[in-house]
Amino acid sequence: MAPLPLSASFHGDIAVLLVLVDDHDTAEVVGQKIAVHVAGRRVAAAPGPVRVRHEGRVLPAGQRVGEAGVSPMDYVEAFYDER
C-alpha cells in the first residue's frame, strides 16, 4: 500500500482538490474521500453511490485505483451515479 495524491473534483463543483488516497483504495472509497469535502457543502448531497471517472473512463466501484492505472497527481472526477 502506498499513498497516492490525486487532483480531483466533484461534478458540479468549482474547485479542484488535492486528495490523498491509497493505491489499494477502491474507486468507491476514492469517490467517498472526494465527496466528503464537497457533498452537502458546495454540491447538494444525493443518495446513491459516488463513481469515479479517470481519463474518460468510469472505474468499476470495486477496482483498486492503483490497478486501474491511476498515477500520482492524475486528475479524477467523482460524481453521483443516477441509475
ZADRENVO-408970 format. One line per field, with one value per residue: x, y, z of N, C-alpha, C, O in turn. Coordinates in nm, 4 decimals. Layout:
<nodes>
n.x (X	...)
n.y (Y	...)
n.z (Z	...)
ca.x (X	...)
ca.y (Y	...)
ca.z (Z	...)
c.x (X	...)
c.y (Y	...)
c.z (Z	...)
o.x (X	...)
o.y (Y	...)
o.z (Z	...)
</nodes>
This chain:
<nodes>
n.x (0.0848	0.0500	0.0758	-0.1227	-0.1400	-0.3952	-0.5303	-0.8396	-1.1924	-1.5400	-1.8248	-1.9982	-1.8955	-1.6863	-1.4247	-1.0939	-0.9416	-0.6759	-0.6325	-0.5504	-0.5144	-0.5059	-0.3181	-0.4348	-0.6976	-1.0391	-1.2266	-1.4735	-1.4221	-1.2383	-1.4055	-1.5775	-1.3937	-1.3400	-1.5957	-1.6575	-1.5485	-1.7017	-1.9781	-2.2914	-2.1924	-2.0723	-2.1900	-2.5028	-2.5924	-2.6640	-2.8602	-2.7338	-2.4610	-2.1239	-1.9367	-1.6294	-1.4423	-1.1800	-0.9569	-1.1632	-1.2927	-1.5177	-1.4507	-1.4795	-1.6623	-1.5471	-1.2836	-0.9370	-0.7632	-0.4918	-0.4479	-0.6000	-0.4563	-0.4218	-0.2194	0.0181	-0.0912	-0.2663	-0.5684	-0.8926	-1.2475	-1.5233	-1.8620	-2.2207	-2.3862	-2.6576	-2.8343)
n.y (-0.1176	0.2195	0.5748	0.7896	1.0751	1.2725	1.4834	1.6201	1.6513	1.7218	1.6496	1.9315	2.0993	2.3859	2.3805	2.2416	1.9759	1.8607	1.5405	1.2904	0.9548	0.5953	0.3615	0.1139	0.1616	0.1258	0.2319	0.3166	0.3907	0.5979	0.7801	0.8423	0.9636	1.1951	1.3095	1.3727	1.6201	1.7905	1.7233	1.8254	2.0640	2.2405	2.1183	1.9693	1.7071	1.3689	1.0691	0.7394	0.5740	0.7040	0.7601	0.7254	0.8906	0.8470	0.9666	0.9766	0.7357	0.5449	0.4125	0.0782	0.0165	-0.1559	-0.1762	-0.1431	0.1611	0.1839	-0.0407	0.0284	0.1962	0.4542	0.7234	0.9073	1.2377	1.2379	1.3426	1.3027	1.2622	1.2780	1.1683	1.1548	0.8492	0.8134	0.6080)
n.z (0.0000	-0.0842	-0.0508	-0.2539	-0.4135	-0.5544	-0.8067	-0.7930	-0.8581	-0.7956	-0.9753	-1.0853	-0.8977	-0.8271	-0.7544	-0.7644	-0.6058	-0.3913	-0.3114	-0.0880	-0.1285	-0.1037	-0.2917	-0.2910	-0.2374	-0.3279	-0.6192	-0.5304	-0.2622	-0.3057	-0.4376	-0.2236	-0.0516	-0.1906	-0.2084	0.0583	0.1071	-0.0408	-0.0967	0.0141	0.0867	-0.1228	-0.3335	-0.3733	-0.1557	-0.2396	-0.2622	-0.3159	-0.4934	-0.5205	-0.8035	-0.9934	-1.2384	-1.4656	-1.6955	-1.8888	-1.8531	-1.6648	-1.3576	-1.2358	-0.9389	-0.7446	-0.8176	-0.7554	-0.7344	-0.7952	-0.9529	-1.1661	-1.3174	-1.2317	-1.1586	-0.9475	-0.8878	-1.1016	-1.2657	-1.1433	-1.1553	-0.9451	-0.9151	-0.8754	-0.9150	-1.1049	-1.1575)
ca.x (0.0000	0.1294	-0.0040	-0.1434	-0.2044	-0.4709	-0.6003	-0.9760	-1.3074	-1.6703	-1.9073	-2.0829	-1.8211	-1.5968	-1.2885	-1.0131	-0.8857	-0.5673	-0.6864	-0.4576	-0.5776	-0.4110	-0.3280	-0.5195	-0.8377	-1.1246	-1.2837	-1.5827	-1.3620	-1.1833	-1.5205	-1.6221	-1.2924	-1.3585	-1.7283	-1.6633	-1.5078	-1.7857	-2.1213	-2.3600	-2.1245	-2.0824	-2.2759	-2.6072	-2.5760	-2.7664	-2.8484	-2.6736	-2.3152	-2.0380	-1.8499	-1.5072	-1.4024	-1.0369	-0.9251	-1.2836	-1.3453	-1.5731	-1.3874	-1.5682	-1.6631	-1.4602	-1.1467	-0.8363	-0.7187	-0.3569	-0.4600	-0.6715	-0.3635	-0.4213	-0.0850	0.0219	-0.1328	-0.3648	-0.6966	-1.0113	-1.3715	-1.6257	-1.9983	-2.3249	-2.4425	-2.8019	-2.9147)
ca.y (0.0000	0.3416	0.6960	0.8301	1.2059	1.2917	1.6071	1.5684	1.7405	1.6570	1.7062	2.0410	2.1860	2.4784	2.3669	2.1214	1.9414	1.7651	1.4387	1.1804	0.8242	0.4851	0.2926	-0.0039	0.2025	0.1017	0.3533	0.3581	0.4592	0.7237	0.8684	0.8887	1.0545	1.3229	1.3624	1.4240	1.7602	1.8682	1.6915	1.8940	2.1920	2.3176	2.0383	1.9047	1.5639	1.2880	0.9266	0.6583	0.5631	0.8006	0.6931	0.7992	0.8891	0.8731	0.9688	0.9496	0.6017	0.5272	0.2968	-0.0105	0.0523	-0.2425	-0.1802	-0.0631	0.2665	0.1535	-0.1397	0.0913	0.2800	0.5904	0.7583	1.0276	1.3668	1.2262	1.4074	1.2176	1.3345	1.1995	1.2106	1.0646	0.7558	0.8413	0.4939)
ca.z (0.0000	-0.0955	-0.0661	-0.3925	-0.4199	-0.6779	-0.8368	-0.8026	-0.8462	-0.7891	-1.0823	-1.0408	-0.8066	-0.8955	-0.7023	-0.7844	-0.4752	-0.3779	-0.2208	-0.0649	-0.1164	-0.1035	-0.4206	-0.2728	-0.2210	-0.4432	-0.6784	-0.4423	-0.1474	-0.3562	-0.4571	-0.0925	0.0021	-0.2602	-0.1749	0.1954	0.1048	-0.1316	-0.0872	0.1231	0.1096	-0.2467	-0.4214	-0.2934	-0.1299	-0.3056	-0.2293	-0.4210	-0.4897	-0.5871	-0.9013	-1.0259	-1.3789	-1.4875	-1.8385	-1.9660	-1.8252	-1.5307	-1.2949	-1.1613	-0.7965	-0.6661	-0.8695	-0.6844	-0.8256	-0.8410	-1.0594	-1.2777	-1.3908	-1.1792	-1.1114	-0.8635	-0.9414	-1.2096	-1.2398	-1.1412	-1.1252	-0.8772	-0.9487	-0.8274	-1.0119	-1.1002	-1.2053)
c.x (0.0894	0.0371	-0.0078	-0.2145	-0.2721	-0.5222	-0.7435	-1.0789	-1.4326	-1.7576	-2.0017	-2.0142	-1.7267	-1.4506	-1.2246	-0.9382	-0.7611	-0.6137	-0.5847	-0.5370	-0.4671	-0.4263	-0.4093	-0.6660	-0.9156	-1.1757	-1.3971	-1.5286	-1.3031	-1.2957	-1.5716	-1.5238	-1.2986	-1.4890	-1.7341	-1.6259	-1.6077	-1.9354	-2.1835	-2.2961	-2.1393	-2.1668	-2.3775	-2.5769	-2.6910	-2.7506	-2.7824	-2.5224	-2.2460	-1.9441	-1.7308	-1.4741	-1.2543	-1.0095	-1.0445	-1.3491	-1.3963	-1.5149	-1.4911	-1.5528	-1.5639	-1.3166	-1.0541	-0.7785	-0.5759	-0.3567	-0.5288	-0.5814	-0.3621	-0.2845	-0.0893	-0.0072	-0.2202	-0.4928	-0.8069	-1.1319	-1.4694	-1.7621	-2.0970	-2.3736	-2.5933	-2.8867	-3.0220)
c.y (0.1240	0.4620	0.7380	0.9652	1.2241	1.4341	1.5643	1.6792	1.6556	1.7264	1.8132	2.1370	2.2752	2.4580	2.2349	2.0990	1.8555	1.6661	1.3257	1.0526	0.7197	0.4107	0.1630	0.0325	0.1682	0.2342	0.4060	0.4383	0.5939	0.8243	0.9254	0.9875	1.1915	1.3879	1.4241	1.5724	1.8504	1.8481	1.7547	2.0272	2.2794	2.2465	1.9682	1.7558	1.4889	1.1431	0.8523	0.6622	0.6788	0.7214	0.7826	0.7792	0.9265	0.8611	0.9265	0.8153	0.5959	0.3987	0.2096	0.0162	-0.0293	-0.2484	-0.0918	0.0381	0.2440	0.0549	-0.0818	0.1831	0.4252	0.6156	0.8822	1.1541	1.3572	1.2974	1.3026	1.3045	1.2375	1.2554	1.1095	0.9773	0.7660	0.7275	0.4572)
c.z (0.0000	-0.1086	-0.2130	-0.3940	-0.5558	-0.6876	-0.8655	-0.7966	-0.8362	-0.8924	-1.0260	-0.9460	-0.8872	-0.8578	-0.7454	-0.6541	-0.4901	-0.2719	-0.2098	-0.0422	-0.1082	-0.2358	-0.4118	-0.2466	-0.3471	-0.4972	-0.5917	-0.3230	-0.1906	-0.3792	-0.3265	-0.0315	-0.0660	-0.2143	-0.0361	0.2020	0.0329	-0.1075	0.0363	0.1581	-0.0147	-0.3520	-0.3328	-0.2776	-0.1949	-0.2607	-0.3453	-0.4164	-0.5616	-0.6777	-0.9317	-1.1735	-1.3878	-1.6369	-1.9235	-1.9407	-1.6824	-1.4730	-1.2252	-1.0115	-0.7145	-0.7121	-0.7877	-0.7825	-0.8759	-0.9559	-1.1831	-1.3588	-1.3469	-1.1156	-1.0229	-0.9438	-1.0666	-1.1674	-1.2448	-1.1067	-1.0593	-0.9158	-0.8914	-0.9423	-1.0012	-1.1534	-1.1101)
o.x (0.1886	-0.0686	0.0903	-0.3364	-0.2130	-0.5535	-0.7667	-1.0565	-1.4320	-1.7634	-2.0757	-2.0673	-1.6918	-1.3618	-1.2911	-0.8788	-0.7439	-0.6322	-0.5388	-0.6166	-0.3487	-0.5377	-0.4485	-0.7501	-0.8646	-1.1691	-1.4152	-1.5844	-1.3170	-1.2820	-1.6054	-1.5645	-1.2656	-1.4923	-1.8090	-1.6682	-1.5999	-2.0106	-2.1340	-2.3414	-2.2101	-2.2101	-2.3418	-2.5406	-2.8025	-2.6409	-2.7783	-2.4629	-2.3024	-1.8796	-1.7316	-1.4773	-1.2092	-1.0360	-1.0295	-1.4516	-1.3269	-1.5280	-1.5822	-1.4413	-1.5021	-1.2352	-1.0889	-0.7488	-0.5435	-0.2743	-0.5169	-0.6251	-0.3074	-0.2397	-0.1888	0.0458	-0.2457	-0.5216	-0.8141	-1.1199	-1.4950	-1.7760	-2.0621	-2.3988	-2.6506	-3.0017	-3.0979)
o.y (0.1325	0.4523	0.7240	0.9705	1.1945	1.4969	1.4811	1.7855	1.5357	1.8493	1.7879	2.2441	2.2437	2.5130	2.1325	2.1915	1.7861	1.7030	1.2722	1.0432	0.7532	0.3986	0.1080	-0.0567	0.1800	0.3365	0.5273	0.5422	0.6932	0.9414	1.0435	1.0842	1.2927	1.5074	1.5195	1.6424	1.9728	1.9452	1.7391	2.0957	2.3801	2.3085	1.9137	1.6878	1.5404	1.0998	0.9009	0.7430	0.7419	0.6266	0.9014	0.6678	1.0234	0.7572	0.8500	0.7845	0.6370	0.2910	0.2624	0.0363	0.0247	-0.3186	0.0215	0.0059	0.2820	0.0654	-0.1372	0.2414	0.5106	0.5394	0.9547	1.1739	1.4588	1.3106	1.2233	1.4062	1.1289	1.3741	0.9949	1.0258	0.7305	0.7498	0.3637)
o.z (0.0723	-0.1709	-0.2860	-0.3776	-0.6597	-0.5864	-0.9532	-0.7386	-0.8641	-0.8962	-0.9309	-0.9164	-1.0010	-0.9230	-0.7605	-0.5987	-0.5903	-0.1560	-0.3107	0.0513	-0.1061	-0.2867	-0.5148	-0.2349	-0.4585	-0.4291	-0.5807	-0.2877	-0.1191	-0.3438	-0.3190	0.0329	-0.0042	-0.1849	-0.0150	0.2940	0.0440	-0.0991	0.1479	0.2497	-0.0124	-0.4491	-0.2284	-0.3736	-0.2039	-0.2254	-0.4583	-0.3450	-0.6509	-0.6332	-0.8996	-1.2258	-1.3267	-1.6974	-2.0188	-2.0014	-1.5895	-1.5312	-1.1614	-0.9633	-0.6228	-0.6519	-0.7546	-0.8975	-0.9885	-1.0467	-1.2924	-1.4580	-1.4167	-1.0300	-1.0228	-1.0532	-1.1313	-1.0485	-1.3387	-1.0384	-1.1112	-0.9454	-0.8629	-1.0527	-0.8981	-1.1911	-1.1356)
</nodes>
